Amino acid sequence: MTGSKAKKIIAAAVLGAFAISIPMTADARIHDPKVETKTVERKLPTLRERVAETMSMYRLPESEELFDPFDAEPQNFFVPQTLSTADTSIIGTPIATQAQCVRYLLRNNPNPNLKVSAEEIVAYYYEEGAREGIRPDVAFCQALKETGFFRYGGDVIPEQNNYCGLGTTGGGVKGEFFATPQLGVRAHIQHLLAYSSTRRPLMPVVDPRYSIVRQAYGSRTLGTWQDLNGRWAVPGRYYGQEILSMFRDVLIQ
């Protein structure tokens, strides 16, 4: 055997042994010349994408997210017309006239302890109630019940312009103060809206407890005046029924 032939045989043996010694891995492929070779690249998520994915795992359900009364623009809304005294809804339109409300107040208290006239306080209820879709005649009756026909005598004093007991808890706690009678009426109407609707008020919020109610109730609302029993007033067993009874008395003035 010539030297050159011996070198070729030795080289072939070495290459064969080297090839056999290389382990086959899961990614090893035997190339078929008839099949086009494709390279697949795996795209790794960016840091921003990984953070977003992680945070989404801890996001509160939409119904449980904290309520922010200043977080959205006012929305258009529909107020159903109130047609009967049998309708006990908080949201609606008035049945009683302003004149009937004034006569009812003055018949029960000829000298209401107010900074404005009886006509003006009733007008405020109709203005603020109509704006937010809250029945103003029934809301006015709630104010009469809360203040004893504007005689007061409890923890709240007339100077507070607080006509619905906002913030009072008894034991001498006076509750909220409002700069003007109209702001006091607005706060009352907004507090009713907080219970009865998830829609935000059209005017800036002046009710200090508005967002507290909305956060507590979330997507839930109260539909009728009787639903305020034990919520607005405690124990308040017949609270809503007594307000509605006063409202029906207004209609016979």
BELGI-V203950 format. One record per pair of residues at least 24 apart in sequence whose ideal C-beta (glycine too) atoms are under 10 Angstrom apart, sorted by the first residue. I is the first residue (numbers start at 1). GAP is how many residues later the second one is. D is the distance in whole Angstrom. If there is no record, write none. Layout:
# BELGI-V203950
I;GAP;D, I;GAP;D
This chain:
# BELGI-V203950
61;157;10, 62;156;10, 62;157;9, 63;155;6, 63;156;5, 63;157;9, 64;151;10, 64;154;7, 64;155;9, 65;150;10, 65;153;9, 66;145;9, 66;148;9, 66;149;6, 66;152;10, 67;127;10, 67;131;8, 67;133;9, 67;143;9, 67;144;6, 67;145;9, 67;146;9, 67;147;4, 67;148;5, 67;149;9, 67;150;9, 67;151;7, 67;152;10, 68;132;9, 68;143;7, 68;146;9, 68;147;9, 69;121;9, 69;125;9, 69;131;6, 69;132;8, 69;135;9, 69;136;5, 69;138;9, 69;141;6, 69;142;5, 69;144;10, 69;145;7, 69;146;9, 70;130;8, 70;134;8, 70;135;7, 70;141;9, 71;129;8, 72;127;9, 72;128;6, 73;127;8, 73;129;10, 74;58;10, 74;125;8, 74;126;6, 74;127;7, 74;128;5, 74;129;9, 75;123;10, 75;124;6, 75;125;7, 75;127;9, 76;123;10, 77;55;9, 77;56;6, 77;120;8, 77;122;6, 77;125;9, 78;55;8, 79;51;8, 79;53;9, 79;54;4, 79;55;9, 79;56;9, 80;53;9, 82;53;6, 82;55;9, 82;56;9, 85;159;8, 85;162;8, 85;163;6, 85;166;7, 86;158;10, 86;162;10, 87;48;9, 87;51;10, 87;137;9, 87;157;10, 88;47;10, 88;50;9, 88;135;8, 88;136;4, 88;137;6, 88;138;6, 88;139;9, 88;152;7, 88;153;9, 88;155;10, 88;156;6, 88;159;10, 89;45;10, 89;46;7, 89;49;9, 89;107;8, 89;134;6, 89;135;6, 89;136;8, 89;138;10, 90;43;9, 90;44;6, 90;45;7, 90;48;8, 90;49;8, 90;52;10, 90;102;6, 90;103;9, 90;105;7, 90;106;4, 90;107;9, 90;131;9, 90;132;7, 90;133;7, 90;134;6, 90;135;6, 90;136;10, 90;137;8, 90;138;8, 90;150;9, 91;38;10, 91;41;9, 91;42;5, 91;43;6, 91;44;7, 91;101;9, 91;102;8, 91;105;5, 91;106;7, 91;108;10, 91;130;9, 91;132;8, 91;133;10, 92;37;10, 92;41;7, 92;42;8, 92;43;5, 92;44;10, 92;45;10, 92;46;8, 93;36;9, 93;37;8, 93;40;8, 93;41;10, 93;42;7, 93;43;9, 93;44;9, 94;31;9, 94;32;7, 94;35;7, 94;36;8, 94;40;10, 94;41;6, 94;42;5, 94;43;4, 94;44;8, 94;45;9, 94;46;9, 94;153;10, 95;40;8, 95;42;6, 95;43;9, 95;152;8, 95;153;10, 95;155;9, 95;156;7, 96;26;10, 96;30;10, 96;39;9, 96;40;9, 96;41;4, 96;42;9, 96;44;8, 96;45;9, 96;151;7, 96;152;9, 96;153;10, 96;154;5, 96;155;5, 96;156;10, 96;157;8, 97;25;9, 97;29;9, 97;40;8, 97;153;9, 97;154;9, 97;156;9, 98;24;5, 98;25;6, 98;27;8, 98;28;6, 98;38;9, 98;39;9, 98;42;9, 99;154;8, 100;37;8, 100;149;10, 100;150;5, 100;151;7, 100;152;9, 100;153;5, 101;24;8, 101;25;8, 101;35;8, 101;36;6, 101;39;5, 101;40;8, 101;43;9, 101;146;9, 101;149;6, 101;150;10, 101;152;8, 102;38;10, 102;148;10, 102;151;9, 103;147;8, 103;150;4, 104;33;10, 104;36;9, 104;37;8, 104;40;8, 104;45;9, 104;142;8, 104;143;9, 104;145;7, 104;146;5, 104;147;9, 104;148;9, 104;149;5, 105;35;8, 105;36;10, 105;38;9, 105;39;7, 105;44;6, 105;45;7, 105;145;9, 105;148;9, 106;43;9, 106;147;10, 107;42;9, 107;142;9, 107;146;7, 108;36;8, 108;40;9, 108;41;5, 108;42;9, 108;43;9, 108;138;9, 108;141;9, 109;35;9, 109;38;9, 109;39;8, 109;40;4, 109;41;6, 109;42;6, 110;39;10, 111;39;9, 111;40;9, 112;32;9, 112;35;8, 112;36;10, 112;37;7, 112;38;4, 112;39;8, 112;40;10, 112;46;9, 113;34;8, 113;35;10, 113;36;9, 113;37;5, 113;38;6, 113;39;6, 113;40;10, 113;44;9, 113;45;4, 113;46;10, 114;33;9, 114;36;6, 114;44;7, 114;47;9, 114;49;9, 114;67;7, 115;43;7, 115;44;8, 115;46;7, 115;65;8, 115;66;5, 115;69;9, 116;45;10, 116;64;9, 116;65;5, 116;66;8, 116;69;10, 118;32;9, 120;61;7, 120;62;9, 120;65;10, 121;29;8, 121;40;10, 121;42;8, 121;60;6, 121;61;9, 121;63;9, 121;64;7, 122;63;10, 123;59;9, 123;62;9, 124;39;10, 124;56;9, 124;57;6, 124;58;5, 124;59;9, 124;60;8, 124;61;4, 124;62;8, 124;64;10, 124;65;9, 125;38;9, 125;57;10, 125;60;6, 125;61;10, 125;63;8, 125;64;8, 126;59;10, 127;55;8, 127;58;8, 127;59;9, 127;62;9, 128;54;7, 128;55;10, 128;56;10, 128;57;5, 128;58;5, 128;59;9, 128;60;8, 128;61;4, 128;62;8, 128;64;10, 128;65;10, 128;73;10, 128;74;10, 128;75;8, 129;56;8, 129;57;10, 129;59;9, 129;60;6, 129;63;8, 129;64;10, 130;59;10, 131;55;9, 131;58;8, 131;62;10, 131;70;8, 131;71;6, 131;72;7, 132;54;9, 132;57;5, 132;58;7, 132;60;8, 132;61;5, 132;64;10, 132;65;8, 132;67;8, 132;68;10, 132;69;6, 132;70;6, 132;71;8, 133;56;9, 133;59;10, 133;60;8, 133;63;9, 133;64;7, 133;66;8, 133;69;9, 134;54;9, 134;55;5, 134;56;9, 134;57;10, 134;58;5, 134;59;6, 134;61;10, 134;62;7, 134;63;9, 135;54;10, 135;57;9, 135;61;10, 135;90;9, 135;112;8, 136;49;9, 136;53;8, 137;109;10, 137;110;6, 137;113;6, 137;114;9, 138;54;9, 138;87;6, 138;102;9, 138;105;6, 138;106;7, 138;108;9, 138;109;5, 138;110;10, 138;112;9, 139;24;9, 139;25;8, 139;46;8, 139;49;6, 139;50;6, 139;52;10, 139;53;6, 139;86;9, 139;104;9, 139;108;9, 140;45;9, 140;48;9, 140;103;10, 140;106;9, 140;107;8, 140;110;8, 141;84;9, 141;101;9, 141;102;5, 141;103;8, 141;104;9, 141;105;4, 141;106;5, 141;107;9, 141;108;8, 141;109;7, 142;46;8, 142;50;8, 142;83;8, 142;86;8, 142;90;8, 142;91;10, 142;97;9, 142;98;9, 142;100;9, 142;101;5, 142;102;10, 142;104;8, 142;105;9, 143;41;9, 143;42;8, 143;45;7, 143;100;10, 144;99;9, 144;102;6, 144;103;10, 144;106;9, 145;88;9, 145;94;8, 145;97;6, 145;98;6, 145;100;10, 145;101;6, 146;42;9, 146;86;9, 146;87;8, 146;97;9, 149;97;10, 160;24;7, 161;24;8, 161;26;9, 161;27;10, 162;25;8, 162;26;8, 163;24;9, 163;25;5, 164;24;4, 164;25;9, 164;27;7, 164;28;8, 164;43;10, 164;68;8, 164;69;10, 165;26;10, 165;67;8, 165;68;8, 166;24;10, 166;25;6, 166;41;7, 166;42;7, 166;43;6, 166;44;10, 166;66;10, 167;40;10, 167;41;7, 167;42;7, 169;65;9, 170;64;9, 175;33;10, 175;34;10, 176;30;9, 176;31;8, 176;32;6, 176;33;8, 177;31;10, 178;28;7, 178;29;9, 178;30;10, 179;27;9, 182;24;10, 183;24;10, 191;41;8, 192;30;9, 192;33;9, 192;36;9, 192;40;9, 193;28;10, 194;27;9, 194;28;10, 195;25;10, 195;26;7, 195;27;5, 195;28;9, 195;32;8, 195;33;7, 195;36;7, 195;37;8, 196;25;5, 196;26;6, 196;27;7, 196;28;9, 196;29;10, 196;31;8, 196;32;9, 197;24;6, 197;25;9, 197;26;10
